[in-house]
Amino acid sequence: MKRRAEIQKRQAEQERLANEERDRRVPDKDATRKVARAIKDQDDKVGRRNKDKELAEKVAEARKRMREQEQAWEDKKKEMTARLKNQPMLCEQDAGYQKNASNLAFLKATKKLMDMLEAEGENPKNYLSEQSK
C-alpha cells in the first residue's frame, strides 16, 4: 500500500508539472494581445514600420519601375523602327553610289576582256585606252 501511494503521489506530481509546462507554453489571449500591443507601441515610438508593409511598398515600387522600363523600351523600339524605315539601304547610302557602281561594272568588263585577249595570246595593253590602263 505504501509503495502504491508513493507511485500515485509521483504520478500526480508528474501530471501537475506537465500541466504547468503546457500552461506556460500556450500563452493566453490577453498575454498575446499585450505583447502585440507592446511591439506596436515600440515600433511607433522608434518610428519603424511593419516589415510586411515595407516589403509590400518595395515590391510596388519595383513593379512600377519595371513598367516604366518596359514602356521606355517599347517607345525606343518604335523610334528605332521608324528611323530604320526612313533610312536608305546600306548600298544606296553613298552619294556617289551610282558613279561607283558604274565604275565597278566598267572595271569588271575590262578585266573580262583582258582575260579573253590573254587566252587568245594577244597583249591586252595594245587594245586598252589610256584611261583604261
C-alpha positions in Angstrom: 0.0 0.0 0.0 2.8 2.3 0.9 4.5 1.6 -2.4 1.3 2.2 -4.3 0.7 5.6 -2.5 4.3 6.7 -3.5 3.7 5.8 -7.1 0.3 7.6 -7.2 1.9 10.6 -5.5 4.8 10.6 -8.1 2.2 10.3 -11.0 0.2 13.2 -9.5 3.3 15.3 -9.3 4.3 14.5 -12.9 0.8 15.4 -14.1 0.9 18.7 -12.2 4.3 19.5 -13.7 3.1 18.6 -17.2 0.0 20.8 -16.8 2.2 23.7 -15.6 4.6 23.2 -18.6 1.6 23.1 -21.0 0.1 26.3 -19.5 3.5 28.0 -19.6 4.0 27.1 -23.3 0.5 28.1 -24.5 0.0 31.8 -23.8 -3.5 33.1 -23.1 -5.1 35.6 -25.5 -4.6 38.5 -23.1 -0.9 37.9 -22.9 -0.7 37.6 -26.7 -2.6 40.9 -27.1 -0.4 42.6 -24.6 2.8 41.5 -26.4 1.4 42.6 -29.8 0.4 46.0 -28.4 3.8 46.5 -26.8 5.6 45.7 -30.0 3.3 48.1 -31.9 3.9 50.8 -29.4 7.6 50.3 -29.5 7.6 50.4 -33.3 5.6 53.6 -33.2 8.0 55.2 -30.7 11.0 54.3 -32.7 9.4 55.2 -36.0 9.7 51.8 -37.7 7.1 50.4 -39.9 5.8 47.0 -40.1 8.1 44.7 -42.1 5.3 43.4 -44.3 4.2 46.9 -45.1 7.8 47.9 -46.1 8.2 44.8 -48.2 4.8 45.5 -50.0 5.9 49.0 -50.7 9.3 47.9 -52.1 7.5 45.3 -54.3 5.1 48.0 -55.6 8.0 50.4 -56.3 9.8 47.6 -58.2 6.8 46.8 -60.3 6.2 50.5 -61.1 9.9 50.8 -62.1 9.6 47.7 -64.3 6.5 49.0 -66.0 8.3 52.3 -66.7 11.3 50.5 -68.1 9.1 48.3 -70.3 7.3 51.4 -71.6 10.6 53.2 -72.3 11.8 50.1 -74.2 8.6 49.9 -76.3 9.0 53.6 -77.2 12.6 53.1 -78.1 11.7 50.1 -80.3 9.1 52.2 -82.1 11.6 55.0 -82.6 14.2 52.7 -84.0 11.7 51.0 -86.3 10.6 54.4 -87.6 14.2 55.6 -88.1 15.1 52.4 -90.0 12.1 52.6 -92.3 13.1 56.1 -93.3 16.8 55.2 -93.8 18.0 54.2 -97.3 19.5 50.8 -97.8 23.2 50.4 -97.0 24.2 50.0 -100.6 22.3 53.2 -101.5 23.6 55.5 -98.7 26.7 56.7 -100.5 26.2 59.9 -102.6 28.5 58.6 -105.3 26.8 55.1 -105.3 25.7 55.3 -108.8 29.1 56.5 -110.1 30.9 53.9 -108.1 28.6 51.1 -109.3 29.2 52.1 -112.9 33.0 52.3 -112.4 32.9 48.8 -110.8 31.0 47.4 -113.8 33.4 49.0 -116.2 36.4 47.5 -114.3 34.8 44.1 -114.3 34.1 44.2 -118.1 37.7 45.5 -118.8 39.1 42.6 -116.7 37.0 40.1 -118.6 38.2 41.4 -122.0 41.8 41.4 -120.8 41.5 37.8 -119.7 39.9 36.8 -123.1 42.7 38.5 -125.0 45.4 36.8 -122.9 43.7 33.5 -123.5 44.0 34.1 -127.3 47.7 35.0 -126.9 47.3 38.8 -127.6 48.8 41.5 -125.4 45.8 43.3 -123.8 47.7 46.6 -123.3 47.7 47.1 -127.1 43.9 47.4 -127.1 43.4 49.5 -123.9 42.8 53.2 -123.9 44.9 55.5 -121.7 42.1 55.8 -119.2 41.6 52.0 -119.1 45.3 51.4 -118.5 
